[in-house]
């Protein structure tokens, strides 16, 4: 694709994940050569992270895509550098190495920061799940681990991977004829409550059938290795191993108004509050749900707004979130959908077949078909994890 001219509307996208790539694809489709696009990313690859949960169970590593090739398809410029700060009045983005990148519109899709909440638990890192959990799975198969806790902290974590790992671990223990008691502890009112009552009820049944105990409304502490305290009730439990999701905090970008816990405050059009010409999408924002499909939806809203500014005949629409997710179980996957309002799901559905196409783990308007055309993303299949 030929790049835009020197007088094009300058758009800078910060990030190398789902929201960033979706924004780039959407912008090029909606605005065409009206924009000159620059992508500032901290790493040279885009990693399809939702599939990393399968890696400890002897599946292939999650697919990696060179960002240079994606950016080339977009007729854009790639800057591999960490974003540093923004001079909003001057409309200049600065990298950590001192590079200044001027913009007419800036898209912040830099993601959130993951931190360990518990000193004495194994905190999951989706960049190296196989390294973290491969030994645990081997110990379960060998009969050395008989009790396992999966813990979700109260502070902004996306729960789906926790349930996937619990279900896949239970299936692996069953296949190995290993005795294993799994307990999931979550501050949610019910399992995957974000998806609404129908999905939550069905997932709770799946967990029960797998012999997994779920403690909901739980505020958890891990004061020592293997020791767990659950409140309310001061319930004290002991496990062979404790695995926890990380808690998420925002990027706290210098040059922007401070948001709660460092997250970027946005309005219904994903514009950053208190500044001009800056938008945000994905886990960096203050929207409560941290999920790839939601990040892509926000990126589409951003792209439509910027395309309109660049002169394209596009009417921006407000962000109206809908979750489409796949729950990997170790056997037949389940396809989950829910509309969201006030951070809670309604009109939720769960099915053994996808209601979207292609049936990718991240249901994104532009990213999913783009990766499908590349033919390199393995889609979850019936009977597979």
Secondary structure by P-SEA (a helix, b strand, c coil): ccccccccbbbbbccccaaaaaaaaaaaaacccccbbbbbccccccccccccccccccccccccccaaaaaaaacbbbbccccccccccccccccccbbbbbccbbbbcbbbbbbbcccccccccccccccccaaaaaaaaaccccbbbbbbcccccccaaaaaaaaaaaaaaaaacbbbbbbbbccccccccccccaaaaaaaaaaaaaccccccccccccccccbbbbccccbbbbbcbbbbbbbbbccccccccccccbbbbbcccccccccccbbbbccccccccccaaaaaaaaaaaaaaaaaaacccbbbbccbbbbbbbbbcccbbbbbbbbbccccccccccccccccccccccccccaaaaaaaaccccccccccc
